[in-house]
């Protein structure tokens, strides 16, 4: 069920870079999003923010909450609400699996990336993971610093 995304066929709209630092991501899912026309036009301009958003279960479905798609100026009176709850489109089996994991094991559903597919559809890459403790975050930072230092040394020495 885990989705694999081919970067050569998609155009990145927004990315939640902090999510991999704050959460230990165990599994990813690709979900569609129910959008209105002005939201799609705003996304085509590349304006979206999913940094502080999360996914939650409401009314038997999975919704993206607190994501910001700014108002599309040329639409004037026919615009959308920038921070409205947007329904995520997943198969029932995937929704049940996500619901079970979040309830039983204390996991969180975090949006990782929002992108256009080759067909022009907007997709959201969701990650299921547990929040890291500060010790884990320090370890992640140490690994990142070491990799940067190692790359710098390899460049200098040839």
C-alpha positions as CSV (number, residue, x, y, z in Angstrom):
1,X,0.0,0.0,0.0
2,X,2.9,2.4,0.5
3,X,3.2,4.7,-2.4
4,X,6.5,5.3,-4.2
5,X,6.8,8.7,-5.9
6,X,8.9,9.1,-9.1
7,X,10.5,12.6,-8.9
8,X,11.1,12.8,-12.6
9,X,7.4,12.8,-13.3
10,X,6.2,15.4,-10.8
11,X,6.4,19.1,-10.0
12,X,6.9,20.0,-6.3
13,X,4.5,22.5,-5.0
14,X,5.2,22.5,-1.2
15,X,7.4,20.5,1.1
16,X,7.3,20.0,4.8
17,X,11.1,19.9,5.5
18,X,10.7,20.0,9.3
19,X,8.6,16.8,9.4
20,X,11.5,14.4,8.9
21,X,13.3,16.2,11.7
22,X,10.4,16.1,14.2
23,X,9.0,12.7,13.3
24,X,10.4,9.2,12.6
25,X,8.5,8.4,9.4
26,X,7.8,4.7,9.0
27,X,5.5,4.5,6.1
28,X,4.3,6.8,3.3
29,X,1.0,7.0,1.4
30,X,0.0,9.0,-1.7
31,X,-3.4,10.7,-1.4
32,X,-5.4,12.9,-3.7
33,X,-7.0,16.1,-2.5
34,X,-10.4,17.6,-3.1
35,X,-9.8,21.1,-4.3
36,X,-11.9,23.9,-5.9
37,X,-10.8,25.7,-9.1
38,X,-9.2,28.8,-7.5
39,X,-7.1,26.5,-5.2
40,X,-5.7,24.7,-8.2
41,X,-4.9,28.0,-9.9
42,X,-3.1,29.2,-6.7
43,X,-1.1,26.0,-6.6
44,X,-0.1,26.3,-10.2
45,X,1.5,29.6,-9.2
46,X,3.5,27.6,-6.6
47,X,2.0,29.2,-3.5
48,X,1.1,26.8,-0.7
49,X,2.3,26.0,2.8
50,X,1.9,22.6,4.5
51,X,4.6,23.2,7.2
52,X,2.2,23.3,10.2
53,X,-0.5,21.1,8.8
54,X,-1.6,17.6,9.8
55,X,-4.2,15.0,8.8
56,X,-7.1,14.0,11.0
57,X,-10.2,11.8,10.8
58,X,-13.5,13.6,10.7
59,X,-16.9,12.4,9.5
60,X,-15.6,9.0,8.4
61,X,-12.9,10.5,6.1
62,X,-9.4,11.8,6.3
63,X,-8.9,15.6,6.1
64,X,-5.9,17.9,5.7
65,X,-6.1,20.6,8.4
66,X,-4.2,23.9,8.8
67,X,-2.7,23.9,5.3
68,X,-2.6,27.3,3.7
69,X,-3.4,27.8,0.0
70,X,-3.5,31.6,-0.5
71,X,-6.3,33.4,-2.3
72,X,-6.0,33.6,-6.1
73,X,-6.2,37.3,-6.7
74,X,-7.8,37.3,-10.3
75,X,-10.8,35.3,-9.0
76,X,-12.1,38.2,-6.8
77,X,-15.5,37.2,-5.3
78,X,-15.3,33.5,-6.3
79,X,-12.3,32.7,-4.1
80,X,-11.8,30.0,-1.6
81,X,-11.1,30.1,2.1
82,X,-7.3,29.8,2.5
83,X,-7.2,27.5,5.6
84,X,-10.2,25.3,5.1
85,X,-10.3,21.6,5.8
86,X,-9.6,19.6,2.6
87,X,-10.7,16.1,2.2
88,X,-8.0,13.6,1.3
89,X,-8.8,10.9,-1.2
90,X,-7.6,7.4,-0.3
91,X,-9.0,3.9,-0.7
92,X,-11.1,2.6,2.2
93,X,-8.5,0.0,3.0
94,X,-5.8,2.6,3.3
95,X,-8.0,4.8,5.5
96,X,-8.8,1.9,7.8
97,X,-5.1,1.1,8.1
98,X,-4.2,4.7,8.9
99,X,-7.0,4.9,11.4
100,X,-5.8,1.7,13.2
101,X,-2.2,2.8,13.4
102,X,-3.0,6.3,14.7
103,X,-5.4,5.0,17.4
104,X,-3.6,1.9,18.6
105,X,0.1,2.8,18.4
106,X,0.0,6.5,19.0
107,X,1.3,7.5,15.6
108,X,0.7,10.7,13.7
109,X,-0.2,11.4,10.1
110,X,2.1,14.1,8.7
111,X,2.0,15.7,5.2
112,X,5.5,15.5,3.7
113,X,5.1,16.9,0.1
114,X,2.5,18.3,-2.2
115,X,3.1,18.0,-5.9
116,X,1.5,17.8,-9.4
117,X,1.7,14.4,-11.1
118,X,2.5,14.0,-14.8
119,X,-1.3,14.0,-15.5
120,X,-1.7,17.4,-13.7
121,X,-3.4,16.0,-10.6
122,X,-2.5,17.4,-7.2
123,X,-1.2,14.7,-4.8
124,X,-0.1,14.7,-1.2
125,X,2.6,12.4,0.2
126,X,1.6,11.5,3.8
127,X,3.9,10.0,6.3
128,X,3.0,7.9,9.3
129,X,5.4,8.3,12.2
130,X,6.1,8.9,15.8
131,X,7.3,12.1,17.3
132,X,11.0,12.1,18.1
133,X,12.4,13.0,21.5
134,X,15.0,15.7,21.8
135,X,17.8,13.1,22.1
136,X,16.8,11.6,18.7
137,X,16.7,15.1,17.2
138,X,20.3,15.7,18.4
139,X,21.4,12.4,16.9
140,X,19.8,13.4,13.6
141,X,21.6,16.7,13.7
142,X,24.9,15.0,14.4
143,X,24.5,12.6,11.4
144,X,23.6,15.5,9.1
145,X,26.7,17.6,10.3
146,X,29.0,14.6,9.8
147,X,27.7,13.9,6.3
148,X,28.3,17.6,5.4
149,X,31.8,17.5,6.9
150,X,32.5,14.2,5.1
151,X,31.4,15.6,1.8
152,X,33.5,18.7,2.3
153,X,36.6,16.6,3.0
154,X,36.0,14.4,0.0
155,X,35.7,17.5,-2.2
156,X,39.0,19.0,-0.9
157,X,41.1,15.8,-1.0
158,X,39.7,14.7,-4.4
